[in-house]
Amino acid sequence: MSLGWVTIPASLFILVTAVAVVRLVEVTTARHNARWAIDRGGVEYGQRHYPVMITLHVCLLVGTVAEVALTGRAFVPLIGWPALAVLILVQVGRAWCMRALGPRWNTRVIVVPGLPLVTTGPYRWMRHPNYLIVLFEGIALPLVHTAWITAMLFTIANTPWLVVRVRTENAVLWPEVGPAARGRSPSCSPTSTEPCCTRCASPTRTSS
């Protein structure tokens, strides 16, 4: 696919477009679920860093296309096929998270008081499965077409914000589980898609 003086491989265009469509579906679902949560008394946390997260993910898509187009990165089967397999697997993993959380899934950190902990799906074993998904996705998507610079820069830029998100969500959970739980890993924590914090326990609950 040629755009003036740059050429974008058709396979890359299709791949990035597909990921972008999935993102739009996620954002639409998140907005719907946010209304559901707010209508039930939900409170949002971490609003200030949410736009940064959105910007980083847009840059991931744009950067992947730009790097391949400007540097002529080729599809290297030894790297591209495994990366594509990982990319598909993380989409399945995110769908698993969304299914487990139902209407409580969101890209924002929203707590609905009084809801029970979600301990099904991946949340049975992990506190923040979606952040692991984001980490692998940010590496796999660019590497399908060997855009290693984008993979590296996104990971470096995104990791601190993932830490911020985790700390934000854990800060919401800790008052509920009590000081005794600080030395152990809780069975569940708020999580957003970016993962959904609305799966948390009621503020009156003292243990996870």
N, CA and C atoms as a LAMMPS dump frame, in Angstrom:
ITEM: TIMESTEP
0
ITEM: NUMBER OF ATOMS
624
ITEM: BOX BOUNDS ff ff ff
-5.0000000000000000e+02 5.0000000000000000e+02
-5.0000000000000000e+02 5.0000000000000000e+02
-5.0000000000000000e+02 5.0000000000000000e+02
ITEM: ATOMS id mol type element x y z
1 1 1 N 0.853 -1.196 0
2 1 2 C 0 0 0
3 1 3 C 0.889 1.246 0
4 2 1 N 0.745 2.078 -1.015
5 2 2 C 1.605 3.25 -1.159
6 2 3 C 0.853 4.526 -0.811
7 3 1 N 1.508 5.347 0.036
8 3 2 C 0.969 6.655 0.388
9 3 3 C 2.017 7.701 0.044
10 4 1 N 1.993 8.169 -1.195
11 4 2 C 2.98 9.131 -1.625
12 4 3 C 4.357 8.5 -1.699
13 5 1 N 5.279 9.018 -0.877
14 5 2 C 6.665 8.55 -0.926
15 5 3 C 6.966 7.44 0.075
16 6 1 N 5.95 6.976 0.791
17 6 2 C 6.157 5.866 1.725
18 6 3 C 5.258 4.694 1.337
19 7 1 N 5.718 3.503 1.67
20 7 2 C 4.955 2.297 1.381
21 7 3 C 4.674 1.545 2.679
22 8 1 N 3.407 1.195 2.87
23 8 2 C 2.995 0.442 4.058
24 8 3 C 2.554 -0.94 3.602
25 9 1 N 3.175 -1.994 4.124
26 9 2 C 2.754 -3.348 3.752
27 9 3 C 1.266 -3.549 4.034
28 10 1 N 0.564 -4.178 3.105
29 10 2 C -0.872 -4.393 3.265
30 10 3 C -1.173 -5.184 4.529
31 11 1 N -0.324 -6.152 4.825
32 11 2 C -0.553 -6.978 6.019
33 11 3 C -0.463 -6.139 7.286
34 12 1 N 0.466 -5.188 7.311
35 12 2 C 0.6 -4.309 8.476
36 12 3 C -0.605 -3.388 8.592
37 13 1 N -1.039 -2.854 7.459
38 13 2 C -2.207 -1.972 7.467
39 13 3 C -3.423 -2.702 8.01
40 14 1 N -3.627 -3.929 7.564
41 14 2 C -4.77 -4.722 8.035
42 14 3 C -4.646 -5.016 9.521
43 15 1 N -3.435 -5.37 9.951
44 15 2 C -3.214 -5.716 11.356
45 15 3 C -3.472 -4.522 12.273
46 16 1 N -2.88 -3.388 11.96
47 16 2 C -3.035 -2.202 12.802
48 16 3 C -4.478 -1.713 12.778
49 17 1 N -5.114 -1.788 11.616
50 17 2 C -6.523 -1.394 11.523
51 17 3 C -7.382 -2.283 12.414
52 18 1 N -7.109 -3.587 12.4
53 18 2 C -7.864 -4.527 13.229
54 18 3 C -7.69 -4.209 14.709
55 19 1 N -6.446 -3.921 15.114
56 19 2 C -6.19 -3.579 16.513
57 19 3 C -6.886 -2.27 16.874
58 20 1 N -6.878 -1.302 15.952
59 20 2 C -7.537 -0.024 16.201
60 20 3 C -9.041 -0.208 16.375
61 21 1 N -9.633 -1.075 15.56
62 21 2 C -11.07 -1.352 15.677
63 21 3 C -11.377 -1.988 17.034
64 22 1 N -10.523 -2.911 17.449
65 22 2 C -10.701 -3.538 18.765
66 22 3 C -10.633 -2.479 19.859
67 23 1 N -9.696 -1.534 19.721
68 23 2 C -9.573 -0.451 20.704
69 23 3 C -10.846 0.396 20.76
70 24 1 N -11.405 0.7 19.603
71 24 2 C -12.633 1.492 19.57
72 24 3 C -13.783 0.755 20.241
73 25 1 N -13.853 -0.542 20.012
74 25 2 C -14.89 -1.351 20.663
75 25 3 C -14.691 -1.325 22.18
76 26 1 N -13.435 -1.419 22.61
77 26 2 C -13.138 -1.399 24.044
78 26 3 C -13.524 -0.062 24.67
79 27 1 N -13.195 1.037 23.984
80 27 2 C -13.522 2.357 24.509
81 27 3 C -15.032 2.541 24.604
82 28 1 N -15.755 2.078 23.578
83 28 2 C -17.212 2.167 23.597
84 28 3 C -17.79 1.347 24.746
85 29 1 N -17.266 0.14 24.927
86 29 2 C -17.72 -0.713 26.022
87 29 3 C -17.407 -0.077 27.365
88 30 1 N -16.225 0.518 27.469
89 30 2 C -15.815 1.16 28.723
90 30 3 C -16.742 2.32 29.071
91 31 1 N -17.123 3.102 28.085
92 31 2 C -18.033 4.221 28.341
93 31 3 C -19.386 3.728 28.83
94 32 1 N -19.88 2.683 28.2
95 32 2 C -21.155 2.102 28.608
96 32 3 C -21.06 1.561 30.028
97 33 1 N -19.974 0.856 30.313
98 33 2 C -19.8 0.283 31.646
99 33 3 C -19.565 1.356 32.707
100 34 1 N -18.924 2.461 32.301
101 34 2 C -18.717 3.564 33.245
102 34 3 C -20.054 4.156 33.67
103 35 1 N -20.966 4.311 32.731
104 35 2 C -22.304 4.805 33.078
105 35 3 C -22.997 3.84 34.025
106 36 1 N -22.837 2.54 33.74
107 36 2 C -23.41 1.508 34.599
108 36 3 C -22.868 1.642 36.019
109 37 1 N -21.56 1.856 36.146
110 37 2 C -20.928 1.955 37.459
111 37 3 C -21.33 3.238 38.183
112 38 1 N -21.29 4.368 37.471
113 38 2 C -21.641 5.647 38.087
114 38 3 C -23.092 5.639 38.564
115 39 1 N -23.976 5.04 37.788
116 39 2 C -25.384 4.951 38.178
117 39 3 C -25.558 4.168 39.475
118 40 1 N -24.587 3.348 39.814
119 40 2 C -24.65 2.539 41.039
120 40 3 C -23.748 3.077 42.142
121 41 1 N -23.393 4.344 42.004
122 41 2 C -22.602 4.995 43.041
123 41 3 C -21.105 4.864 42.872
124 42 1 N -20.652 4.452 41.696
125 42 2 C -19.225 4.269 41.467
126 42 3 C -18.44 5.567 41.569
127 43 1 N -17.206 5.45 42.065
128 43 2 C -16.305 6.593 42.2
129 43 3 C -15.054 6.316 41.373
130 44 1 N -14.652 7.301 40.562
131 44 2 C -13.48 7.122 39.708
132 44 3 C -12.214 7.645 40.378
133 45 1 N -11.121 6.929 40.163
134 45 2 C -9.813 7.313 40.687
135 45 3 C -8.817 7.378 39.526
136 46 1 N -7.764 8.177 39.71
137 46 2 C -6.694 8.23 38.72
138 46 3 C -7.076 8.89 37.411
139 47 1 N -7.998 9.86 37.46
140 47 2 C -8.438 10.49 36.217
141 47 3 C -7.313 11.209 35.484
142 48 1 N -6.345 11.753 36.224
143 48 2 C -5.317 12.581 35.596
144 48 3 C -4.375 11.785 34.7
145 49 1 N -4.121 10.526 35.038
146 49 2 C -3.185 9.773 34.202
147 49 3 C -3.881 8.98 33.094
148 50 1 N -5.206 9.016 33.051
149 50 2 C -5.93 8.288 32.005
150 50 3 C -5.622 8.831 30.61
151 51 1 N -5.623 10.172 30.389
152 51 2 C -5.297 10.687 29.047
153 51 3 C -3.893 10.283 28.587
154 52 1 N -2.962 10.191 29.521
155 52 2 C -1.604 9.776 29.161
156 52 3 C -1.619 8.352 28.622
157 53 1 N -2.378 7.501 29.268
158 53 2 C -2.48 6.107 28.845
159 53 3 C -3.065 6.008 27.436
160 54 1 N -4.105 6.786 27.171
161 54 2 C -4.727 6.786 25.845
162 54 3 C -3.724 7.264 24.794
163 55 1 N -2.996 8.328 25.112
164 55 2 C -2.008 8.876 24.183
165 55 3 C -0.924 7.852 23.856
166 56 1 N -0.45 7.141 24.86
167 56 2 C 0.592 6.139 24.643
168 56 3 C 0.114 5.036 23.707
169 57 1 N -1.127 4.614 23.866
170 57 2 C -1.63 3.533 23.023
171 57 3 C -1.867 3.992 21.586
172 58 1 N -2.243 5.251 21.415
173 58 2 C -2.349 5.798 20.057
174 58 3 C -0.963 5.864 19.422
175 59 1 N 0.021 6.275 20.215
176 59 2 C 1.401 6.359 19.71
177 59 3 C 1.944 4.982 19.33
178 60 1 N 1.503 3.952 20.039
179 60 2 C 1.933 2.591 19.699
180 60 3 C 1.486 2.228 18.288
181 61 1 N 0.243 2.516 17.958
182 61 2 C -0.279 2.187 16.632
183 61 3 C 0.4 3.034 15.553
184 62 1 N 0.466 4.347 15.805
185 62 2 C 1.073 5.246 14.828
186 62 3 C 2.555 4.938 14.663
187 63 1 N 3.23 4.697 15.78
188 63 2 C 4.667 4.434 15.735
189 63 3 C 5.004 3.159 14.989
190 64 1 N 4.171 2.139 15.161
191 64 2 C 4.405 0.875 14.459
192 64 3 C 4.351 1.08 12.946
193 65 1 N 3.316 1.777 12.5
194 65 2 C 3.17 2.031 11.061
195 65 3 C 4.288 2.933 10.556
196 66 1 N 4.585 3.993 11.312
197 66 2 C 5.603 4.956 10.875
198 66 3 C 6.979 4.317 10.777
199 67 1 N 7.344 3.506 11.76
200 67 2 C 8.671 2.901 11.725
201 67 3 C 8.836 1.968 10.533
202 68 1 N 7.817 1.159 10.292
203 68 2 C 7.898 0.225 9.16
204 68 3 C 7.942 0.994 7.841
205 69 1 N 7.11 2.031 7.72
206 69 2 C 7.035 2.789 6.475
207 69 3 C 8.308 3.579 6.205
208 70 1 N 8.878 4.159 7.249
209 70 2 C 10.033 5.036 7.055
210 70 3 C 11.363 4.298 6.988
211 71 1 N 11.421 3.125 7.582
212 71 2 C 12.694 2.39 7.601
213 71 3 C 12.681 1.154 6.71
214 72 1 N 11.502 0.817 6.173
215 72 2 C 11.411 -0.35 5.305
216 72 3 C 11.591 -1.661 6.048
217 73 1 N 11.136 -1.714 7.298
218 73 2 C 11.242 -2.955 8.064
219 73 3 C 10.546 -4.095 7.318
220 74 1 N 11.196 -5.234 7.27
221 74 2 C 10.623 -6.389 6.58
222 74 3 C 9.976 -7.343 7.581
223 75 1 N 9.083 -8.155 7.069
224 75 2 C 8.491 -9.21 7.899
225 75 3 C 9.502 -10.347 7.972
226 76 1 N 9.99 -10.596 9.179
227 76 2 C 10.957 -11.669 9.402
228 76 3 C 10.204 -12.826 10.065
229 77 1 N 9.984 -13.919 9.331
230 77 2 C 9.162 -15.016 9.862
231 77 3 C 9.571 -15.513 11.246
232 78 1 N 10.868 -15.579 11.5
233 78 2 C 11.34 -16.088 12.78
234 78 3 C 10.882 -15.213 13.946
235 79 1 N 10.674 -13.926 13.675
236 79 2 C 10.197 -12.987 14.701
237 79 3 C 8.711 -12.703 14.527
238 80 1 N 8.299 -12.492 13.289
239 80 2 C 6.939 -12.059 13.003
240 80 3 C 5.859 -13.047 13.391
241 81 1 N 6.048 -14.333 13.056
242 81 2 C 5.003 -15.313 13.37
243 81 3 C 4.816 -15.523 14.87
244 82 1 N 5.904 -15.691 15.643
245 82 2 C 5.719 -15.789 17.105
246 82 3 C 5.079 -14.528 17.696
247 83 1 N 5.487 -13.353 17.174
248 83 2 C 4.911 -12.105 17.678
249 83 3 C 3.415 -12.04 17.384
250 84 1 N 3.031 -12.474 16.192
251 84 2 C 1.611 -12.491 15.836
252 84 3 C 0.841 -13.463 16.724
253 85 1 N 1.447 -14.607 17.02
254 85 2 C 0.797 -15.589 17.901
255 85 3 C 0.578 -14.995 19.289
256 86 1 N 1.588 -14.282 19.795
257 86 2 C 1.461 -13.643 21.109
258 86 3 C 0.375 -12.57 21.066
259 87 1 N 0.343 -11.805 19.975
260 87 2 C -0.658 -10.746 19.837
261 87 3 C -2.07 -11.319 19.857
262 88 1 N -2.272 -12.428 19.193
263 88 2 C -3.587 -13.071 19.188
264 88 3 C -3.934 -13.597 20.574
265 89 1 N -2.953 -14.181 21.228
266 89 2 C -3.185 -14.73 22.566
267 89 3 C -3.561 -13.637 23.57
268 90 1 N -2.923 -12.481 23.475
269 90 2 C -3.251 -11.428 24.43
270 90 3 C -4.651 -10.862 24.177
271 91 1 N -5.111 -10.894 22.928
272 91 2 C -6.485 -10.471 22.66
273 91 3 C -7.476 -11.441 23.301
274 92 1 N -7.148 -12.719 23.229
275 92 2 C -7.983 -13.734 23.885
276 92 3 C -7.963 -13.512 25.389
277 93 1 N -6.766 -13.188 25.922
278 93 2 C -6.648 -12.933 27.351
279 93 3 C -7.465 -11.739 27.789
280 94 1 N -7.455 -10.676 26.99
281 94 2 C -8.253 -9.499 27.342
282 94 3 C -9.742 -9.814 27.299
283 95 1 N -10.164 -10.596 26.306
284 95 2 C -11.571 -10.998 26.224
285 95 3 C -11.963 -11.822 27.452
286 96 1 N -11.024 -12.629 27.938
287 96 2 C -11.258 -13.429 29.146
288 96 3 C -11.467 -12.51 30.359
289 97 1 N -10.65 -11.466 30.447
290 97 2 C -10.805 -10.483 31.529
291 97 3 C -12.166 -9.804 31.453
292 98 1 N -12.535 -9.395 30.247
293 98 2 C -13.809 -8.703 30.057
294 98 3 C -14.979 -9.604 30.41
295 99 1 N -14.894 -10.868 30.045
296 99 2 C -15.96 -11.811 30.347
297 99 3 C -16.079 -12.032 31.851
298 100 1 N -14.926 -12.132 32.515
299 100 2 C -14.939 -12.368 33.962
300 100 3 C -15.537 -11.185 34.721
301 101 1 N -15.224 -9.966 34.271
302 101 2 C -15.684 -8.775 34.973
303 101 3 C -17.074 -8.319 34.545
304 102 1 N -17.512 -8.716 33.364
305 102 2 C -18.839 -8.32 32.91
306 102 3 C -18.959 -6.804 32.827
307 103 1 N -20.064 -6.225 33.299
308 103 2 C -20.25 -4.766 33.217
309 103 3 C -19.298 -3.99 34.117
310 104 1 N -18.538 -4.693 34.957
311 104 2 C -17.578 -4.009 35.824
312 104 3 C -16.231 -3.78 35.143
313 105 1 N -16.071 -4.332 33.944
314 105 2 C -14.823 -4.097 33.199
315 105 3 C -14.789 -2.657 32.711
316 106 1 N -13.623 -2.036 32.782
317 106 2 C -13.495 -0.675 32.285
318 106 3 C -12.042 -0.339 32.043
319 107 1 N -11.81 0.653 31.201
320 107 2 C -10.452 1.152 31
321 107 3 C -10.102 2.183 32.068
322 108 1 N -11.08 2.595 32.819
323 108 2 C -10.877 3.536 33.911
324 108 3 C -10.878 2.796 35.247
325 109 1 N -10.419 3.482 36.286
326 109 2 C -10.413 2.9 37.627
327 109 3 C -11.645 3.42 38.348
328 110 1 N -12.675 2.587 38.436
329 110 2 C -13.941 2.976 39.055
330 110 3 C -14.335 1.942 40.109
331 111 1 N -14.675 2.426 41.29
332 111 2 C -15.071 1.545 42.387
333 111 3 C -16.559 1.724 42.656
334 112 1 N -17.285 0.632 42.645
335 112 2 C -18.7 0.638 43.018
336 112 3 C -18.814 0.042 44.413
337 113 1 N -19.16 0.842 45.411
338 113 2 C -19.272 0.334 46.784
339 113 3 C -20.289 -0.798 46.89
340 114 1 N -19.935 -1.804 47.658
341 114 2 C -20.871 -2.879 47.944
342 114 3 C -20.792 -4.081 47.037
343 115 1 N -20.015 -4.004 45.962
344 115 2 C -19.921 -5.151 45.065
345 115 3 C -18.94 -6.182 45.624
346 116 1 N -19.211 -7.473 45.421
347 116 2 C -18.293 -8.51 45.904
348 116 3 C -17.047 -8.588 45.028
349 117 1 N -16.019 -9.176 45.566
350 117 2 C -14.802 -9.387 44.799
351 117 3 C -15.054 -10.342 43.635
352 118 1 N -14.398 -10.087 42.526
353 118 2 C -14.439 -11.006 41.39
354 118 3 C -13.222 -11.913 41.492
355 119 1 N -13.453 -13.185 41.618
356 119 2 C -12.348 -14.146 41.748
357 119 3 C -12.451 -15.246 40.706
358 120 1 N -13.133 -14.953 39.611
359 120 2 C -13.256 -15.917 38.527
360 120 3 C -12.338 -15.517 37.38
361 121 1 N -12.243 -16.399 36.376
362 121 2 C -11.392 -16.105 35.232
363 121 3 C -9.947 -15.94 35.665
364 122 1 N -9.213 -15.056 34.997
365 122 2 C -7.794 -14.871 35.34
366 122 3 C -7.591 -14.261 36.716
367 123 1 N -8.645 -13.613 37.26
368 123 2 C -8.53 -12.981 38.575
369 123 3 C -8.501 -14.003 39.709
370 124 1 N -8.685 -15.241 39.347
371 124 2 C -8.551 -16.3 40.343
372 124 3 C -7.083 -16.495 40.718
373 125 1 N -6.192 -16.167 39.784
374 125 2 C -4.759 -16.398 40.005
375 125 3 C -3.921 -15.126 40.021
376 126 1 N -4.418 -14.054 39.383
377 126 2 C -3.606 -12.848 39.237
378 126 3 C -4.369 -11.612 39.685
379 127 1 N -3.632 -10.649 40.222
380 127 2 C -4.244 -9.402 40.662
381 127 3 C -4.501 -8.441 39.498
382 128 1 N -3.575 -8.359 38.567
383 128 2 C -3.682 -7.402 37.463
384 128 3 C -3.357 -8.071 36.133
385 129 1 N -4.138 -9.035 35.688
386 129 2 C -3.811 -9.754 34.449
387 129 3 C -3.775 -8.862 33.219
388 130 1 N -4.626 -7.839 33.189
389 130 2 C -4.683 -7.024 31.989
390 130 3 C -3.406 -6.213 31.774
391 131 1 N -2.722 -5.851 32.862
392 131 2 C -1.49 -5.094 32.706
393 131 3 C -0.387 -5.968 32.123
394 132 1 N -0.42 -7.236 32.439
395 132 2 C 0.518 -8.168 31.823
396 132 3 C 0.212 -8.297 30.333
397 133 1 N -1.076 -8.289 30.019
398 133 2 C -1.519 -8.338 28.624
399 133 3 C -1.025 -7.109 27.866
400 134 1 N -1.174 -5.934 28.469
401 134 2 C -0.727 -4.691 27.834
402 134 3 C 0.784 -4.723 27.592
403 135 1 N 1.514 -5.251 28.554
404 135 2 C 2.963 -5.328 28.427
405 135 3 C 3.37 -6.174 27.225
406 136 1 N 2.789 -7.361 27.11
407 136 2 C 3.118 -8.246 25.999
408 136 3 C 2.61 -7.696 24.669
409 137 1 N 1.446 -7.08 24.688
410 137 2 C 0.882 -6.529 23.462
411 137 3 C 1.757 -5.407 22.905
412 138 1 N 2.266 -4.565 23.798
413 138 2 C 3.099 -3.451 23.378
414 138 3 C 4.408 -3.885 22.74
415 139 1 N 4.839 -5.089 23.053
416 139 2 C 6.042 -5.638 22.445
417 139 3 C 5.704 -6.413 21.17
418 140 1 N 4.643 -7.216 21.237
419 140 2 C 4.309 -8.114 20.131
420 140 3 C 3.827 -7.383 18.882
421 141 1 N 2.958 -6.387 19.043
422 141 2 C 2.398 -5.71 17.868
423 141 3 C 3.475 -5.115 16.96
424 142 1 N 4.403 -4.318 17.477
425 142 2 C 5.438 -3.775 16.585
426 142 3 C 6.361 -4.844 16.003
427 143 1 N 6.635 -5.886 16.797
428 143 2 C 7.593 -6.888 16.34
429 143 3 C 7.042 -7.796 15.244
430 144 1 N 5.738 -7.756 15.003
431 144 2 C 5.203 -8.538 13.888
432 144 3 C 5.9 -8.119 12.595
433 145 1 N 6.194 -6.816 12.482
434 145 2 C 6.93 -6.313 11.315
435 145 3 C 8.289 -5.746 11.722
436 146 1 N 8.857 -6.3 12.786
437 146 2 C 10.22 -5.983 13.219
438 146 3 C 10.422 -4.517 13.589
439 147 1 N 9.366 -3.848 14.046
440 147 2 C 9.496 -2.447 14.468
441 147 3 C 9.996 -2.41 15.912
442 148 1 N 11.251 -2.782 16.093
443 148 2 C 11.79 -2.954 17.436
444 148 3 C 11.976 -1.636 18.176
445 149 1 N 12.177 -0.551 17.461
446 149 2 C 12.328 0.746 18.128
447 149 3 C 11.023 1.153 18.796
448 150 1 N 9.912 0.98 18.086
449 150 2 C 8.605 1.3 18.658
450 150 3 C 8.31 0.412 19.862
451 151 1 N 8.623 -0.873 19.732
452 151 2 C 8.405 -1.803 20.847
453 151 3 C 9.194 -1.366 22.074
454 152 1 N 10.428 -0.975 21.861
455 152 2 C 11.294 -0.569 22.967
456 152 3 C 10.823 0.745 23.595
457 153 1 N 10.551 1.745 22.753
458 153 2 C 10.148 3.055 23.267
459 153 3 C 8.805 2.988 23.98
460 154 1 N 7.858 2.227 23.427
461 154 2 C 6.554 2.113 24.078
462 154 3 C 6.691 1.443 25.435
463 155 1 N 7.478 0.386 25.492
464 155 2 C 7.648 -0.329 26.756
465 155 3 C 8.298 0.564 27.804
466 156 1 N 9.32 1.312 27.405
467 156 2 C 9.999 2.212 28.339
468 156 3 C 9.056 3.311 28.827
469 157 1 N 8.259 3.872 27.909
470 157 2 C 7.351 4.962 28.274
471 157 3 C 6.138 4.473 29.044
472 158 1 N 5.653 3.283 28.712
473 158 2 C 4.411 2.802 29.293
474 158 3 C 4.595 2.163 30.667
475 159 1 N 5.737 1.538 30.908
476 159 2 C 5.939 0.816 32.169
477 159 3 C 5.745 1.689 33.404
478 160 1 N 6.304 2.908 33.456
479 160 2 C 6.055 3.737 34.648
480 160 3 C 4.578 4.022 34.877
481 161 1 N 3.831 4.185 33.788
482 161 2 C 2.405 4.466 33.943
483 161 3 C 1.636 3.231 34.37
484 162 1 N 2.097 2.052 33.961
485 162 2 C 1.487 0.825 34.469
486 162 3 C 1.697 0.723 35.971
487 163 1 N 2.879 1.103 36.42
488 163 2 C 3.17 1.096 37.856
489 163 3 C 2.234 2.061 38.585
490 164 1 N 2.023 3.235 37.996
491 164 2 C 1.111 4.224 38.589
492 164 3 C -0.297 3.657 38.678
493 165 1 N -0.727 2.988 37.616
494 165 2 C -2.074 2.41 37.606
495 165 3 C -2.22 1.337 38.679
496 166 1 N -1.228 0.478 38.784
497 166 2 C -1.271 -0.584 39.785
498 166 3 C -1.313 0.009 41.184
499 167 1 N -0.481 1.008 41.43
500 167 2 C -0.463 1.637 42.752
501 167 3 C -1.783 2.328 43.064
502 168 1 N -2.374 2.956 42.042
503 168 2 C -3.67 3.606 42.231
504 168 3 C -4.721 2.592 42.633
505 169 1 N -4.743 1.47 41.942
506 169 2 C -5.737 0.451 42.222
507 169 3 C -5.486 -0.218 43.575
508 170 1 N -4.224 -0.479 43.873
509 170 2 C -3.903 -1.087 45.158
510 170 3 C -4.23 -0.152 46.313
511 171 1 N -4.062 1.155 46.1
512 171 2 C -4.387 2.127 47.139
513 171 3 C -5.875 2.111 47.467
514 172 1 N -6.674 1.772 46.453
515 172 2 C -8.115 1.654 46.682
516 172 3 C -8.424 0.373 47.449
517 173 1 N -7.683 -0.668 47.176
518 173 2 C -7.931 -1.961 47.822
519 173 3 C -7.404 -2.025 49.244
520 174 1 N -6.214 -1.474 49.51
521 174 2 C -5.584 -1.655 50.823
522 174 3 C -6.449 -1.25 52.009
523 175 1 N -7.136 -0.118 51.996
524 175 2 C -7.969 0.218 53.153
525 175 3 C -9.039 -0.828 53.441
526 176 1 N -9.405 -1.598 52.406
527 176 2 C -10.464 -2.573 52.572
528 176 3 C -9.94 -3.9 53.108
529 177 1 N -8.71 -4.237 52.793
530 177 2 C -8.192 -5.53 53.219
531 177 3 C -7.467 -5.437 54.548
532 178 1 N -7.104 -4.197 54.973
533 178 2 C -6.499 -4.031 56.282
534 178 3 C -4.998 -4.192 56.266
535 179 1 N -4.326 -3.669 57.311
536 179 2 C -2.862 -3.705 57.377
537 179 3 C -2.292 -5.108 57.351
538 180 1 N -3.045 -6.081 57.863
539 180 2 C -2.517 -7.442 57.936
540 180 3 C -2.251 -8.01 56.561
541 181 1 N -2.93 -7.475 55.549
542 181 2 C -2.784 -8.016 54.194
543 181 3 C -1.646 -7.382 53.423
544 182 1 N -0.998 -6.352 53.979
545 182 2 C 0.025 -5.651 53.216
546 182 3 C 1.242 -6.519 52.948
547 183 1 N 1.444 -7.522 53.768
548 183 2 C 2.602 -8.373 53.577
549 183 3 C 2.35 -9.57 52.711
550 184 1 N 1.121 -9.683 52.155
551 184 2 C 0.82 -10.819 51.304
552 184 3 C 0.116 -10.334 50.048
553 185 1 N -0.018 -11.21 49.096
554 185 2 C -0.703 -10.861 47.853
555 185 3 C -2.181 -11.146 48.005
556 186 1 N -3.058 -10.14 47.85
557 186 2 C -4.487 -10.375 47.98
558 186 3 C -5.013 -11.243 46.848
559 187 1 N -6.131 -11.902 47.106
560 187 2 C -6.695 -12.787 46.094
561 187 3 C -7.225 -12.008 44.918
562 188 1 N -7.446 -10.71 45.119
563 188 2 C -7.941 -9.897 44.03
564 188 3 C -7.726 -8.446 44.373
565 189 1 N -7.707 -7.633 43.368
566 189 2 C -7.555 -6.206 43.598
567 189 3 C -8.334 -5.472 42.54
568 190 1 N -8.524 -4.164 42.714
569 190 2 C -9.179 -3.443 41.645
570 190 3 C -8.328 -3.51 40.404
571 191 1 N -8.934 -3.605 39.317
572 191 2 C -8.162 -3.589 38.075
573 191 3 C -8.943 -2.871 37.009
574 192 1 N -8.258 -2.219 36.13
575 192 2 C -8.98 -1.498 35.112
576 192 3 C -8.784 -2.18 33.772
577 193 1 N -8.786 -2.075 32.342
578 193 2 C -8.261 -2.718 31.06
579 193 3 C -7.092 -2.803 30.894
580 194 1 N -7.598 -1.66 31.114
581 194 2 C -6.715 -1.215 31.044
582 194 3 C -7.093 -1.71 32.241
583 195 1 N -9.166 -2.964 32.259
584 195 2 C -9.081 -3.525 33.553
585 195 3 C -9.983 -2.775 34.438
586 196 1 N -10.51 -3.282 35.391
587 196 2 C -11.628 -2.608 36.011
588 196 3 C -11.607 -2.652 37.505
589 197 1 N -11.551 -1.518 38.076
590 197 2 C -11.479 -1.415 39.522
591 197 3 C -12.843 -1.622 40.14
592 198 1 N -13.899 -1.653 39.339
593 198 2 C -15.232 -1.795 39.89
594 198 3 C -15.505 -3.204 40.366
595 199 1 N -14.522 -4.108 40.287
596 199 2 C -14.713 -5.449 40.807
597 199 3 C -14.352 -5.526 42.276
598 200 1 N -13.911 -4.395 42.861
599 200 2 C -13.433 -4.395 44.243
600 200 3 C -14.542 -4.698 45.231
601 201 1 N -14.101 -5.022 46.442
602 201 2 C -15.047 -5.28 47.524
603 201 3 C -15.641 -3.977 48.019
604 202 1 N -16.685 -4.112 48.831
605 202 2 C -17.263 -2.96 49.467
606 202 3 C -16.234 -2.297 50.374
607 203 1 N -16.283 -0.955 50.556
608 203 2 C -15.338 -0.295 51.417
609 203 3 C -15.394 -0.797 52.856
610 204 1 N -16.478 -1.457 53.211
611 204 2 C -16.606 -1.935 54.58
612 204 3 C -15.995 -3.303 54.772
613 205 1 N -15.584 -3.945 53.695
614 205 2 C -15 -5.278 53.795
615 205 3 C -13.567 -5.17 54.304
616 206 1 N -13.158 -6.06 55.169
617 206 2 C -11.851 -5.945 55.81
618 206 3 C -10.841 -6.959 55.325
619 207 1 N -11.223 -7.878 54.456
620 207 2 C -10.253 -8.844 53.956
621 207 3 C -10.629 -9.243 52.555
622 208 1 N -9.624 -9.729 51.798
623 208 2 C -9.876 -10.13 50.425
624 208 3 C -10.056 -11.634 50.349
